[in-house]
Amino acid sequence: MAKRKNQNPKHKAELKATGEVRQKEGADQWGESPIVFIFTSFDIDGPWGLGALQESSWHEFFSKIESYQSMTWNEFIKDKTRNHNISPESLSEKAIKRCENLTLDLDMDTLVSFHVTGKIRFYGIRDRKLCRILWADPWHTDENKGVCPCHKK
């Protein structure tokens, strides 16, 4: 009796698609994926944790997260004045020390800043299509307290 080959073209297409995805490298392959937020890395007790925002600001924070979930990473990054990757040079000394305390080995290309309001930002670590929320920062314009203080006038 001869062996039967799998003649299902759908199965072959899935295998081919899987092989193509595995060949791609970097975050670009996830650019068309919706942003998925998770809180497993949230720095609850840190300076930008639960105590950072007032109750009304948490409402704005979660409303903004809800609106960002309908965006892809490519759509998110288009508005570079509000949402963008964070470089190590732009972090405050306090934020760098906090990363060291948390033993975060950040690939700084994956640290991202999300606009909530004029003064409020939240920061996360991009991991493929996921964004692991790290900090909520209501002091974006304060050089002494902010994660990545704004230097605009």
Secondary structure as the mmCIF struct_conf table of DSSP 4:
data_model
#
loop_
_struct_conf.conf_type_id
_struct_conf.id
_struct_conf.beg_label_comp_id
_struct_conf.beg_label_asym_id
_struct_conf.beg_label_seq_id
_struct_conf.end_label_comp_id
_struct_conf.end_label_asym_id
_struct_conf.end_label_seq_id
HELX_LH_PP_P HELX_LH_PP_P1 ALA A 2 LYS A 5
HELX_RH_AL_P HELX_RH_AL_P1 PRO A 9 GLN A 23
BEND BEND1 GLY A 26 GLY A 26
HELX_RH_3T_P HELX_RH_3T_P1 ALA A 27 TRP A 30
TURN_TY1_P TURN_TY1_P1 GLY A 31 GLU A 32
BEND BEND2 SER A 33 SER A 33
STRN STRN1 PRO A 34 PRO A 34
HELX_LH_PP_P HELX_LH_PP_P2 ILE A 35 ILE A 35
STRN STRN2 VAL A 36 ILE A 38
TURN_TY1_P TURN_TY1_P2 THR A 40 SER A 41
TURN_TY1_P TURN_TY1_P3 ILE A 44 ASP A 45
BEND BEND3 GLY A 46 GLY A 46
TURN_TY1_P TURN_TY1_P4 PRO A 47 TRP A 48
BEND BEND4 GLY A 49 GLY A 49
HELX_RH_3T_P HELX_RH_3T_P2 LEU A 50 ALA A 52
BEND BEND5 LEU A 53 LEU A 53
HELX_RH_AL_P HELX_RH_AL_P2 GLU A 55 TYR A 68
TURN_TY1_P TURN_TY1_P5 GLN A 69 SER A 70
BEND BEND6 MET A 71 MET A 71
STRN STRN3 THR A 72 THR A 72
HELX_RH_AL_P HELX_RH_AL_P3 TRP A 73 LYS A 78
TURN_TY1_P TURN_TY1_P6 LYS A 80 ARG A 82
BEND BEND7 ASN A 83 ASN A 83
STRN STRN4 HIS A 84 ASN A 85
HELX_RH_3T_P HELX_RH_3T_P3 PRO A 88 SER A 90
BEND BEND8 LEU A 91 LEU A 91
HELX_RH_AL_P HELX_RH_AL_P4 GLU A 93 ASN A 101
TURN_TY1_P TURN_TY1_P7 LEU A 102 THR A 103
HELX_RH_3T_P HELX_RH_3T_P4 MET A 108 THR A 110
STRN STRN5 LEU A 111 HIS A 115
BEND BEND9 VAL A 116 LYS A 119
STRN STRN6 ARG A 121 ASP A 127
TURN_TY1_P TURN_TY1_P8 ARG A 128 LYS A 129
STRN STRN7 LEU A 130 ASP A 137
BEND BEND10 PRO A 138 PRO A 138
TURN_TY1_P TURN_TY1_P9 HIS A 140 THR A 141
TURN_TY1_P TURN_TY1_P10 GLU A 143 LYS A 145
BEND BEND11 VAL A 147 CYS A 148
#
